[in-house]
Amino acid sequence: MTYLTENQQTLLLSVITDPAGEIVRQSGEKLTLKVTVFNQYTEKNLLIRVKIDSIKDSNQRNLCELPPPQRIGLNAGNSGEVEFTIQIPNHALPGVYKYSLILDTDGTENPIIYERNLVIKSFVKSSKKEIDPTFTIKPHSTSSTPIAVEPGEKVNLTITVDNRSERVDKFRLICPDLNLIWRDFLKDNLQIKYINNNSNSRLFTSHEALELNPGEQGEILVELTVPFNSIAGTYSPTIRIYSDNHEQLTLLDLFYLKVKEKHDIDIFMITKIGKVQNLPGLYQIQIYNKGNTIRELEFTVESAEQQDQLCTYNPQTTSVKILPQQIEPQIVDIEVEPPKSWLKRPFYGRLFNFTVHVQDKQKIALINPRLSGVLIWEARPWWHFLILALIILALLTGTGLLIWWLFFKAKPSAEILQFYPENVIYKEIDNKPITLNWQVSEIKKVKNIKIVGLSRDGNITSAPITYNFEQGIPQELTTDCNIEKQILTCQNIITDARKAGKYNFEMQISYEQGKIIASKTQKTTQIIIEPIPQPEIITFKPSQSQYQEPEDNNVKNGIHLSWIINQINVNDQLQIKEKELSLTGKSANSEIKILVDTKKYCQIAQTIPKTKIPQTILKTLICENVPTNVINPGEYIFELAIVPKTTVSNQEPKIITQRTQSIKIQPIPTKIIDFKIDGQNVLPNYIFNLDPQQKKQLNISWQVKGTKNIKVELLPSPGTVANNGQIYYTLSPTNNKQTITLQVTNPTGEITSKSTVVETVLNPEKLIPEKANDLPETTLKTPPKLPEVLPSKTPNTLPQLPEQKNKNKPPRKTPQEIPEPPEKPENNILPPAELPPKSQ
């Protein structure tokens, strides 16, 4: 009998087969296979199907018809047995057949499968030929008379081999199914010795093979040590002998062993929870089955004191089946519940003794059939005594209070039950005063009530008001106060606090206390009256960021400003005092104060709902395109200032201002209308050939247009000149080159200029202008003398420049090489970078 467990399967089942391991049968015999199944679940009942599937050899040939499957129902922790009968045919071929034992349940995807071997021996044991070798086993055993052994005992077998052939032969012995019968069978547990008889009657031992001459017999000694963990039952190991001369010959035989039963079981009880107050105690019985048989035990629990059955004993199970050779113990939990009534719990604790009776179902004697346990019911905690003492103390105290209440209690005095404002935040713009609510008990004893408003530092902020209650509710409070059950309730009592600020009101009551007049006070929380909202400048900007100076000096074309002011103090006629709204403009050199005509350029936006304030209403003021009459070129910054009213005493108003970004007025563009020499527009370059004794006068005229305060200069001389005019410029008969520039500077510093280069050469030739911008070469004649038009202080000649070294003088050109001049010669003015260098 073998015990098998498949832990890797999904079903928690254990299986024992009888016979176990490899089964050996002869052809024509009947095989009875018993299968014992254990349900290892603790709370799950199973309906198990057991069947044998496909008994086939290596060539996939079926041995016989399969027995039908069988079903067995097992409760949790129980076991059951099924039996299969297999008739082996007489014509079955010898060999090793494999069969499968399958266990499954309905709905199980992974059944348990056991693969085992069935060895079929030939029905005729005698050799086919008289020359084939034979062997016998001593001691002889059968399935009905097996060799009895203890676990761990050694079995000695003698196998006599007869070599009946005419050739020398070697024989080897194996036991092929020992690892199948005992899963952890050790190789050293099987010792094989070959004893040879030679012709000289000498014996020698070999560990390799048995060598026999023709007609000789030899012995093979087999020493088999039965494993210590062998389960009790009958085993049939196989002996097979191989012949070197007859490799295809199958020499098989069985010997039968019966492992004796070993009953060794240990039972312990461990206390898990032995001291309890209200919860049950927990005890654990651990069972170790060191034997080689299945044991079934029954448990009963009872009190050791027969007259006292106060506890309730709840074992997890009343019977258990323990498999053999288990390393882990079989555990049975027992709960012991003390009495549930807390009144039965003693003040000093108590012990409950109980006994667990263990009995074997097979009536096998046990070493310790009785297990004793003790449950300690702990004493009541100390605070139970404290509660009892407190209960007694409470009873005594309650009795004393009742006596005091009935005979010695003092009469109640007047109290301020409640004193609070209707709201904690008010707004001055609503023009609502602070209102107060209060409740006072024992109003019959109250003489008067005084209300006063105080600041944080104790100064009076609201005039004191005193109400006389000697004749009942005063006339001024009859509509707002009432008395119910000697409690005075007043609501919405008006004070004179209307101005912005922080208030704390104090109530003082004067009342009779025996023969004296006593008083009590109570204050409210802080009450805030928010001031009227201050004006706010939403936007302040010019109609455009840059302006152009008007040519006609019309102030309507100057800078215009727009703004929006929220919550400004203005009436419906848009009348604003000058000191409350001011507008100023600042430039680099001046400051301008601007008067705003609000009636003409402003309007009121009705975005804020009307309040109860008489005469004045806070509104939104929108002013658009307000003229400033500023037209002079330059950069300006305007500032809008508001001086709001303040309702808080001793507080200076906070001026609200906002500035624009820098606004620029561009001046009228400067333009040089005319710049001529001898009545003709100036050319970039002039060359004059002069005799040594000859002087040349040039008539230079100009006309400039631009803004006022522009500066016109004729350089290098005479310097500053009028916007329009002319002068005579005398050329000295020397080799010289000079630049004549007309330069105009506007008030913003921008410069506009035109220049020409005049070169004089000592040569008695005519005046020939140098080719400039493809103009034809012409001769400038001296114009007739014109009357003097310049002021007397203006010099009529320019200072002579030093002689210039003209090493790179350009060649002269003939009139045929010079093209006609363009229509606008002023466009041919060379930039300063291209002008010829000044003479040194």
C-alpha positions in Angstrom: 0.0 0.0 0.0 1.4 3.4 -1.0 0.4 6.9 0.0 0.4 9.5 -2.8 -0.3 13.2 -2.8 -0.4 15.5 -5.8 0.1 19.0 -4.3 0.5 20.7 -7.6 -3.1 20.0 -8.6 -6.0 22.3 -8.0 -8.0 19.7 -6.0 -6.9 19.1 -2.4 -7.1 15.3 -2.5 -4.9 12.5 -1.2 -4.9 9.0 -2.8 -3.7 5.6 -1.6 -3.7 2.7 -4.0 -3.5 -1.0 -3.1 -1.4 -2.6 -4.5 0.9 0.4 -4.7 3.7 1.2 -7.1 4.4 -1.1 -10.1 2.0 -4.0 -10.3 3.1 -7.4 -11.7 0.6 -10.0 -12.9 0.6 -13.0 -15.1 -1.5 -13.5 -18.1 -5.0 -14.8 -17.2 -4.9 -13.4 -13.7 -7.5 -11.0 -12.2 -6.2 -7.7 -10.9 -8.2 -6.0 -8.0 -7.1 -2.3 -7.6 -8.4 -0.5 -4.5 -8.2 3.3 -4.4 -8.7 5.3 -1.1 -9.4 9.0 -1.6 -9.1 11.7 1.2 -10.9 15.0 1.0 -8.4 17.5 2.5 -10.8 20.5 2.4 -12.0 21.8 5.8 -15.3 23.2 4.6 -15.9 21.8 1.2 -17.9 18.7 0.2 -16.9 17.0 -3.1 -18.5 14.5 -5.5 -15.4 12.8 -7.0 -15.3 10.6 -10.1 -12.5 8.0 -10.3 -11.7 6.2 -13.5 -8.9 4.1 -15.2 -7.9 5.4 -18.6 -5.9 3.6 -21.3 -3.9 0.5 -20.2 -1.4 0.4 -23.2 2.1 -0.9 -23.9 4.9 1.1 -25.7 3.3 0.2 -29.1 0.0 1.8 -27.9 -1.7 -1.6 -27.8 -4.6 -1.9 -25.4 -4.3 -4.7 -22.8 -8.0 -5.3 -22.1 -11.4 -3.6 -21.6 -11.4 -0.8 -19.1 -13.6 -1.0 -16.0 -16.4 1.6 -15.8 -15.7 4.8 -13.8 -17.0 5.1 -10.2 -18.2 8.1 -8.2 -17.8 8.7 -4.5 -19.2 11.6 -2.3 -16.9 12.9 0.5 -17.6 15.4 3.1 -14.9 17.8 4.2 -12.1 15.9 6.0 -13.6 12.4 5.2 -12.3 9.6 3.0 -13.8 6.8 0.9 -12.7 3.8 -1.1 -13.5 2.5 -4.6 -12.5 -0.9 -6.2 -11.7 -1.7 -9.8 -11.5 -5.3 -11.2 -9.4 -5.9 -14.3 -9.3 -9.3 -16.0 -6.0 -9.8 -17.8 -6.5 -12.0 -20.9 -4.7 -15.3 -21.3 -3.2 -14.2 -24.6 -1.8 -10.9 -23.2 1.7 -10.3 -24.4 4.4 -10.0 -21.7 5.7 -6.5 -21.2 5.3 -3.2 -19.3 1.9 -1.5 -19.7 1.1 2.0 -18.6 -2.2 3.0 -17.1 -3.6 6.3 -15.9 -5.8 6.8 -12.7 -7.8 10.0 -13.1 -9.7 11.9 -10.3 -11.9 14.9 -11.1 -15.1 16.6 -10.1 -17.9 18.4 -12.0 -16.6 21.8 -13.2 -12.9 21.0 -12.5 -10.6 22.1 -15.3 -7.4 20.4 -14.0 -8.1 16.8 -12.9 -5.6 14.8 -10.8 -3.8 12.2 -13.0 -1.5 9.3 -11.7 0.7 7.5 -14.2 1.7 3.9 -13.1 3.1 0.7 -14.6 1.5 -2.8 -14.9 4.0 -5.6 -15.7 2.5 -8.7 -17.4 4.5 -11.9 -17.2 4.0 -14.9 -19.5 1.4 -17.4 -18.3 4.0 -20.2 -18.8 6.9 -19.8 -16.5 9.1 -22.4 -18.0 11.6 -21.5 -20.6 10.8 -21.8 -24.2 13.8 -24.0 -24.8 15.6 -26.4 -22.5 18.9 -24.5 -23.1 17.5 -21.1 -21.8 18.8 -20.0 -18.4 16.5 -20.2 -15.4 16.5 -18.8 -11.8 14.8 -19.3 -8.5 14.2 -17.0 -5.5 14.7 -18.0 -1.9 12.9 -17.6 0.5 9.8 -18.3 -1.6 6.9 -15.9 -1.2 3.5 -15.4 -2.7 0.8 -12.8 -2.5 -0.9 -14.8 0.2 2.3 -15.7 2.1 4.5 -12.6 1.8 7.7 -12.0 3.7 6.9 -10.0 6.8 9.3 -7.1 7.6 9.5 -4.1 9.8 10.1 -0.5 8.4 13.9 -0.1 8.1 14.5 -3.9 8.3 16.8 -5.7 5.9 15.5 -8.6 3.6 18.1 -11.1 2.3 17.2 -13.0 -0.9 19.2 -15.7 -2.7 18.7 -16.1 -6.4 20.0 -19.3 -7.9 20.8 -19.0 -11.6 21.2 -22.1 -13.8 23.2 -21.7 -17.1 21.7 -24.5 -19.2 23.3 -23.4 -22.4 26.5 -24.7 -24.0 28.2 -21.3 -23.8 29.8 -19.3 -21.0 27.3 -16.6 -20.0 27.1 -13.5 -17.8 24.1 -12.6 -15.8 23.1 -9.3 -14.2 20.2 -8.6 -11.8 18.1 -5.4 -11.4 14.9 -4.4 -9.4 13.3 -1.9 -11.9 10.3 -0.8 -9.8 11.8 0.1 -6.4 11.7 3.8 -7.2 8.0 3.5 -8.1 7.1 1.6 -5.0 9.1 3.9 -2.7 9.3 7.4 -4.0 12.5 8.3 -2.2 14.2 4.9 -2.4 17.9 5.2 -1.9 20.3 3.4 -4.1 22.3 2.2 -1.1 19.3 0.4 0.2 19.8 -2.3 -2.4 23.0 -4.4 -2.3 23.7 -7.0 -5.0 26.5 -9.6 -4.8 27.4 -12.2 -7.5 28.9 -15.4 -6.2 30.7 -17.6 -8.8 31.7 -21.3 -8.6 34.7 -22.1 -10.7 36.0 -25.4 -11.8 38.4 -25.7 -8.9 35.5 -25.4 -6.4 36.6 -22.0 -5.3 34.1 -19.2 -4.5 34.7 -15.5 -5.2 32.4 -12.5 -5.1 31.8 -9.9 -7.8 29.8 -6.7 -7.9 29.5 -6.6 -11.6 28.0 -9.8 -13.0 27.6 -13.5 -12.4 29.8 -15.5 -14.9 28.8 -19.2 -15.4 30.2 -21.9 -17.5 27.9 -24.2 -19.4 25.8 -26.3 -17.0 27.0 -24.4 -13.9 24.8 -22.7 -11.3 25.6 -19.5 -9.4 24.0 -17.5 -6.7 23.2 -13.8 -6.5 22.7 -12.4 -3.0 20.3 -9.5 -2.7 20.1 -7.4 0.5 17.1 -5.0 0.4 16.6 -2.4 3.2 13.0 -1.5 3.6 12.7 2.4 3.9 11.7 3.7 7.3 8.8 5.7 5.8 7.2 2.7 4.3 3.4 2.5 4.7 2.0 -0.7 6.1 0.8 -3.0 3.3 1.9 -5.6 0.8 4.5 -4.8 -1.8 5.6 -6.9 -4.9 9.0 -5.8 -6.2 10.2 -7.3 -9.5 13.4 -9.1 -10.1 14.7 -9.1 -13.6 17.9 -11.0 -14.8 19.7 -10.0 -18.1 21.7 -12.6 -20.0 24.6 -11.4 -22.2 24.0 -14.3 -24.7 20.2 -13.9 -24.7 19.6 -10.1 -24.7 16.0 -10.5 -25.9 15.1 -13.1 -23.3 12.9 -11.7 -20.5 13.6 -13.3 -17.1 11.2 -11.9 -14.6 9.8 -12.9 -11.2 8.2 -11.3 -8.1 8.8 -11.5 -4.5 6.2 -10.3 -1.9 6.9 -8.2 1.1 4.4 -7.3 3.9 5.4 -4.2 5.9 4.1 -4.6 9.4 1.9 -1.9 11.0 3.5 0.6 13.3 1.3 2.6 15.6 3.1 5.7 16.9 0.9 8.8 17.4 1.6 11.9 19.6 -1.2 14.1 20.8 -0.6 17.5 22.4 -3.0 20.3 23.5 -1.6 23.9 23.3 -3.3 26.8 25.0 -3.6 29.7 22.6 -5.9 32.0 24.7 -6.1 30.8 28.3 -7.0 34.0 30.0 -10.3 35.7 29.0 -12.6 38.4 30.1 -15.6 38.3 27.8 -14.2 36.5 24.7 -13.9 32.7 24.4 -10.7 30.9 25.1 -8.9 29.1 22.3 -7.1 25.7 22.6 -5.4 23.7 19.9 -4.9 20.0 19.7 -1.9 18.9 17.6 -1.7 15.3 16.4 1.5 13.8 14.9 1.1 10.4 13.2 4.6 8.9 13.1 3.2 5.5 12.3 2.6 3.9 8.9 -1.2 3.5 9.1 -4.1 5.8 8.7 -5.6 6.7 12.1 -9.1 7.9 12.8 -9.7 9.7 16.2 -12.8 11.0 17.9 -12.9 13.9 20.4 -15.3 14.8 23.2 -14.9 17.8 25.6 -16.5 18.0 29.0 -16.0 20.0 32.3 -13.8 18.4 34.9 -16.3 19.6 37.5 -19.5 17.6 36.9 -21.6 19.8 39.1 -20.6 23.0 37.3 -21.5 23.3 33.5 -21.1 27.1 33.1 -18.8 27.0 30.1 -19.7 26.0 26.5 -17.2 23.8 24.7 -17.1 24.0 20.9 -14.6 21.7 19.2 -13.9 22.4 15.5 -14.7 18.8 14.7 -15.6 15.7 16.6 -13.6 13.2 14.4 -10.5 13.5 12.3 -8.5 11.2 10.0 -4.7 11.5 10.2 -2.6 10.3 7.3 0.6 8.4 8.0 4.1 9.9 7.9 2.9 13.5 8.1 5.5 16.2 8.9 2.9 18.9 9.7 0.5 18.1 12.6 -3.2 17.7 12.2 -4.8 20.5 14.1 -8.2 20.6 15.9 -9.3 23.9 17.5 -11.5 24.0 20.6 -13.2 27.2 21.8 -14.3 27.4 25.4 -16.8 30.2 26.1 -17.3 31.5 29.6 -20.7 32.5 30.9 -22.2 35.3 28.8 -23.9 37.1 31.6 -21.5 39.8 33.0 -23.3 39.6 36.3 -21.9 36.1 36.9 -18.3 37.3 36.5 -16.7 37.2 39.9 -14.7 40.1 41.3 -11.6 38.0 42.0 -11.6 35.7 38.9 -12.3 32.0 38.5 -10.7 28.8 37.0 -12.6 26.3 34.7 -11.1 22.8 34.4 -12.1 20.7 31.4 -11.0 17.4 29.8 -10.6 16.4 26.2 -11.2 12.6 25.6 -9.5 11.1 22.6 -10.5 7.6 21.2 -9.3 5.6 18.2 -12.1 4.3 16.0 -10.1 1.0 15.4 -9.8 0.6 19.2 -6.1 1.0 19.1 -4.7 2.0 22.5 -3.4 5.6 22.9 -0.7 6.8 25.1 -2.5 9.9 26.3 -6.3 9.5 25.7 -7.1 12.3 28.2 -6.0 15.9 27.7 -6.6 18.4 30.5 -7.1 22.2 30.1 -7.8 25.2 32.2 -9.6 28.4 31.3 -8.9 31.4 33.5 -11.7 33.9 33.8 -10.0 37.0 34.9 -11.1 39.1 37.7 -13.0 42.3 37.1 -10.8 45.3 36.3 -10.2 47.9 39.0 -12.3 50.4 37.2 -15.4 48.3 38.0 -14.7 49.0 41.6 -14.3 52.6 40.7 -17.6 52.7 38.9 -19.3 51.1 41.9 -17.7 53.7 44.2 -18.7 56.5 41.8 -22.3 55.3 41.7 -22.4 55.4 45.5 -20.8 58.8 45.5 -23.3 60.0 42.9 -26.2 58.9 45.0 -24.9 60.7 48.0 -24.2 63.8 46.0 -27.5 63.8 44.3 -29.2 63.6 47.7 -27.2 66.5 49.0 -28.0 68.6 45.9 -31.7 67.9 46.2 -31.7 69.0 49.8 -29.8 72.2 48.9 -32.1 72.9 46.0 -35.2 72.5 48.1 -34.0 74.4 51.2 -30.8 76.4 50.8 -30.7 77.6 47.1 -30.1 81.3 46.7 -32.6 83.3 44.6 -31.4 84.0 41.1 -30.0 87.5 40.2 -30.4 89.4 37.0 -28.2 88.3 34.2 -27.3 89.6 30.7 -28.1 86.5 28.6 -27.4 88.0 25.2 -26.0 91.2 23.9 -25.0 91.4 20.3 -25.4 93.7 17.2 -27.8 93.0 14.3 -24.8 93.0 12.0 -21.1 93.2 12.6 -20.4 95.1 9.3 -22.2 98.2 8.1 -21.6 100.6 5.2 -21.6 104.4 5.7 -23.0 104.7 2.2 -26.2 103.0 3.3 -26.7 105.7 6.0 -28.0 103.0 8.5 -27.2 103.2 12.2 -25.9 100.3 14.3 -28.8 98.4 15.9 -28.4 96.2 19.0 -30.2 93.1 20.4 -30.2 91.8 24.0 -31.8 89.6 26.5 -31.9 90.2 30.3 -33.3 87.8 32.9 -35.1 88.7 36.2 -36.2 92.0 34.7 -38.3 92.8 37.8 -35.0 93.3 39.7 -33.5 95.6 37.1 -33.4 99.3 37.9 -31.9 100.7 34.7 -29.9 99.7 31.6 -27.1 101.8 30.1 -25.8 101.5 26.6 -22.5 103.2 25.6 -20.3 103.0 22.5 -16.5 102.6 23.1 -13.4 102.5 21.0 -10.5 100.1 21.5 -8.7 102.5 23.9 -11.9 103.1 25.9 -12.9 106.4 24.4 -16.6 107.0 24.0 -17.6 106.9 20.3 -21.4 106.8 20.7 -23.4 108.9 23.3 -24.5 106.9 26.3 -28.2 106.0 26.5 -29.9 105.1 29.8 -33.2 103.3 30.0 -35.1 103.3 33.4 -37.0 100.1 34.2 -38.4 101.0 37.6 -41.8 101.5 36.1 -41.6 98.7 33.6 -40.5 99.0 30.0 -39.7 102.6 29.0 -41.9 104.3 26.4 -39.2 104.4 23.8 -38.7 100.6 24.0 -42.3 99.4 24.0 -42.4 98.7 20.3 -39.1 96.8 20.2 -39.1 94.9 23.6 -41.2 92.3 25.3 -41.1 90.4 28.6 -41.8 86.6 28.8 -41.0 84.5 31.8 -39.1 87.3 33.5 -36.8 87.6 30.4 -36.6 91.0 28.6 -36.0 90.6 24.9 -35.2 93.7 22.8 -34.4 93.7 19.1 -33.2 96.3 16.6 -32.6 99.1 19.2 -31.2 102.1 17.2 -28.0 103.9 18.2 -26.5 107.1 16.9 -23.5 105.4 15.3 -23.6 106.2 11.6 -20.1 107.5 10.8 -17.3 105.2 9.5 -15.2 103.6 12.2 -14.9 100.7 14.6 -17.3 100.4 17.6 -17.7 98.2 20.7 -20.9 98.7 22.7 -21.1 98.0 26.4 -24.3 97.2 28.3 -24.4 97.9 32.1 -27.4 96.8 34.2 -28.2 97.9 37.7 -30.3 95.5 39.8 -31.3 94.7 43.4 -29.2 92.1 45.1 -30.7 91.8 48.6 -30.4 95.1 50.2 -27.7 96.5 47.8 -27.7 97.7 44.2 -25.3 95.5 42.1 -24.3 95.9 38.5 -23.1 93.7 35.6 -21.6 94.6 32.2 -21.2 92.9 28.9 -19.6 94.0 25.6 -20.3 93.2 22.0 -17.8 92.1 19.5 -16.2 94.7 17.3 -18.6 96.4 14.8 -17.3 98.1 11.7 -18.9 100.8 9.6 -17.1 100.9 6.3 -16.4 104.4 4.9 -17.9 105.6 1.6 -15.9 104.0 -1.2 -13.1 106.2 -2.6 -13.0 107.3 -6.2 -11.1 105.0 -8.6 -9.5 106.1 -11.9 -10.3 103.2 -14.3 -8.7 104.5 -17.4 -6.7 107.7 -18.3 -5.3 108.0 -21.8 -4.9 110.3 -24.7 -6.9 110.0 -27.9 -3.7 109.1 -29.7 -0.2 108.5 -28.6 1.5 110.9 -31.1 0.4 114.3 -32.5 1.5 116.6 -35.3 2.0 120.3 -34.8 -0.8 122.1 -36.5 0.4 124.5 -39.2 -2.4 126.9 -38.5 -1.7 127.0 -34.7 -5.3 125.9 -34.1 -5.6 124.6 -30.5 -8.5 122.3 -31.5 -5.8 120.1 -33.1 -3.8 119.7 -29.9 -3.7 116.9 -27.4 -7.1 115.4 -26.2 -7.5 113.2 -23.2 -10.2 110.7 -22.0 -10.8 109.1 -18.6 -13.2 107.0 -16.6 -13.6 107.6 -12.8 -15.7 105.3 -10.6 -17.5 106.4 -7.4 -16.7 110.1 -7.8 -18.7 112.7 -5.9 -20.7 114.4 -8.6 -24.3 115.6 -8.8 -26.6 115.3 -11.7 -25.5 118.8 -13.0 -21.9 117.4 -13.3 -20.6 120.0 -10.9 -17.2 119.2 -9.5 -15.2 121.5 -7.4 -11.8 122.5 -8.8 -10.0 121.4 -5.7 -11.6 117.9 -6.0 -10.5 117.3 -9.6 -7.4 118.7 -11.3 -5.6 118.0 -14.6 -2.0 119.2 -15.2 0.5 118.6 -18.1 4.2 118.6 -17.8 7.0 118.9 -20.4 10.7 119.3 -20.1 10.5 123.1 -19.7 7.0 123.9 -18.4 4.0 122.8 -16.4 0.4 123.5 -17.7 -2.7 123.6 -15.5 -5.8 122.6 -17.5 -9.4 123.6 -16.6 -11.9 120.8 -17.4 -15.4 121.7 -18.6 -17.1 118.6 -17.2 -20.5 119.7 -18.5 -19.4 119.8 -22.1 -17.1 116.7 -22.3 -18.3 114.4 -19.5 -21.3 112.2 -18.8 -22.6 110.0 -15.9 -22.9 106.3 -16.3 -25.7 104.8 -14.1 -23.8 101.7 -13.1 -24.2 102.0 -9.3 -27.7 101.6 -7.8 -29.0 104.7 -6.0 -28.6 104.8 -2.3 -30.4 106.7 0.5 -27.8 109.5 0.6 -29.5 112.8 0.0 -28.2 115.4 -2.5 -25.0 113.5 -3.5 -24.8 110.2 -5.3 -21.6 108.2 -6.1 -21.5 107.5 -9.8 -19.2 106.7 -12.7 -17.9 109.7 -14.6 -16.9 109.2 -18.2 -15.0 112.1 -20.0 -14.0 111.8 -23.7 -11.7 113.9 -25.9 -11.2 116.7 -23.4 -9.0 119.4 -25.1 -5.8 120.5 -23.4 -5.0 123.4 -25.9 -1.4 122.0 -26.0 0.0 122.3 -29.6 3.7 123.2 -29.2 6.0 120.4 -30.3 7.7 118.4 -27.5 7.0 115.5 -25.1 4.3 115.8 -22.4 3.0 113.8 -19.5 -0.4 114.6 -18.0 -1.5 113.8 -14.5 -5.1 113.5 -13.3 -5.6 114.1 -9.5 -8.7 113.5 -7.4 -9.1 114.7 -3.8 -11.9 112.7 -2.3 -13.9 113.6 0.8 -13.3 111.8 4.0 -15.9 111.1 6.7 -13.4 109.9 9.3 -12.4 112.6 11.7 -8.8 113.8 12.0 -7.9 112.0 8.8 -6.3 113.7 5.8 -7.8 112.8 2.4 -5.6 110.5 0.2 -5.0 112.1 -3.2 -5.7 109.7 -6.0 -3.5 110.3 -9.1 -2.8 108.6 -12.4 -0.4 109.6 -15.2 -0.4 109.1 -18.9 2.5 107.7 -20.9 4.7 110.2 -22.7 2.8 112.0 -25.4 4.8 113.4 -28.3 3.8 116.4 -30.6 5.9 116.1 -33.7 7.0 119.5 -35.1 6.2 120.7 -38.7 8.7 118.9 -41.0 11.6 121.1 -41.9 12.2 121.7 -45.6 14.8 123.6 -47.6 12.8 125.2 -50.4 15.7 126.9 -52.2 19.5 126.9 -52.0 21.0 128.6 -55.0 24.3 130.0 -56.2 24.1 132.8 -58.8 20.4 132.2 -59.3 20.8 128.5 -60.0 20.3 125.5 -57.7 23.5 124.4 -56.1 25.5 121.6 -57.6 27.6 119.2 -55.6 30.9 120.6 -56.8 32.2 123.8 -58.3 35.7 124.6 -59.8 36.7 128.2 -60.6 39.9 129.2 -62.5 41.0 132.6 -61.3 43.7 135.0 -62.3 46.1 135.8 -59.4 44.7 139.4 -59.3 41.1 138.4 -59.8 38.4 138.0 -57.1 35.2 136.1 -57.6 31.9 136.9 -55.8 29.1 134.2 -55.5 25.5 135.2 -55.0 24.1 132.7 -52.4 20.4 132.6 -51.7 18.1 130.3 -49.7 14.6 129.8 -48.5 13.6 127.4 -45.5 10.2 126.3 -44.3 9.4 124.7 -40.9 8.1 125.1 -37.4 8.7 128.2 -35.4 11.8 128.5 -33.4 13.8 126.7 -36.0 17.5 127.6 -36.3 19.0 128.3 -39.8 22.8 128.4 -40.2 25.0 129.0 -43.2 28.3 127.4 -42.5 31.2 127.9 -42.2 30.2 131.6 -42.2 28.3 133.8 -41.3 26.5 131.2 -39.0 22.9 131.9 -37.9 20.8 133.6 -40.6 17.1 134.3 -41.3 14.8 131.7 -42.8 15.0 133.5 -46.2 17.8 135.7 -47.6 20.9 136.0 -49.8 24.5 137.1 -49.4 27.6 137.7 -51.7 30.4 135.3 -51.1 33.9 136.4 -52.3 36.4 133.7 -53.5 40.1 134.5 -53.1 42.5 133.8 -56.0 44.2 130.9 -54.3 44.2 127.1 -54.7 41.6 126.2 -52.2 38.6 123.9 -51.6 35.8 124.7 -49.1 32.3 123.3 -48.3 29.4 125.6 -48.0 26.5 124.1 -45.9 22.9 125.3 -45.3 21.9 123.7 -42.0 18.4 123.8 -40.3 17.8 122.6 -36.7 14.2 122.2 -35.3 13.3 122.5 -31.6 13.6 118.7 -31.1 17.2 118.7 -32.3 16.6 117.2 -35.8 18.9 118.6 -38.5 18.3 119.1 -42.2 21.1 120.3 -44.5 22.4 120.9 -48.0 26.0 121.3 -49.0 28.3 122.1 -52.0 32.1 122.0 -52.5 33.7 125.1 -54.1 37.3 124.8 -55.4 39.4 127.7 -56.8 42.4 127.2 -59.1 44.9 129.8 -60.2 44.4 129.7 -63.9 43.2 132.4 -66.2 40.4 130.4 -67.6 36.7 130.7 -67.4 34.5 129.5 -64.7 33.8 125.8 -65.4 31.7 123.7 -63.0 33.1 120.2 -62.4 31.0 117.4 -63.7 28.5 116.4 -61.0 25.8 114.0 -61.6 26.3 114.1 -65.3 25.5 117.9 -65.6 26.9 119.8 -68.7 29.9 122.0 -68.1 28.9 125.7 -68.0 30.5 129.0 -67.4 29.2 131.0 -64.5 29.2 134.7 -65.3 29.5 137.2 -62.6 26.0 138.4 -62.0 25.2 142.1 -62.0 25.6 143.7 -58.6 22.4 143.5 -56.6 21.4 145.8 -53.8 22.3 144.6 -50.3 19.4 142.8 -48.6 21.1 141.2 -45.6 21.4 143.0 -42.3 24.4 145.2 -41.9 26.0 142.9 -39.3 26.1 140.0 -41.7 29.5 139.8 -43.4 29.5 139.7 -47.2 32.5 137.6 -47.5 33.5 134.2 -46.1 36.9 133.7 -44.4 39.5 132.2 -46.6 40.4 128.5 -46.0 44.0 127.3 -46.1 45.3 125.9 -49.4 44.4 122.4 -50.1 46.7 119.9 -51.7 44.9 118.4 -54.6 47.1 115.6 -55.5 44.2 113.6 -56.9 42.6 116.4 -58.8 40.1 115.0 -61.3 40.7 115.7 -65.0 38.8 118.4 -66.6 36.1 117.6 -69.1 34.9 119.3 -72.2 31.4 120.5 -72.6 30.6 117.7 -75.0 31.2 115.1 -72.2 28.8 116.6 -69.7 25.1 115.5 -70.1 22.1 117.7 -69.4 21.4 118.4 -65.7 18.4 116.7 -64.0 15.2 118.6 -63.2 15.8 118.6 -59.5 19.5 119.3 -58.8 18.9 119.3 -55.0 18.5 115.5 -55.3 22.2 115.4 -56.3 23.5 116.6 -53.0 26.2 114.2 -51.8 26.0 112.7 -48.4 28.6 113.9 -45.9 30.5 110.6 -46.3 31.1 111.3 -50.0 32.1 115.0 -49.6 35.8 115.8 -50.4 38.0 116.2 -47.4 38.6 119.6 -45.9 41.9 121.3 -46.6 44.6 121.1 -43.9 
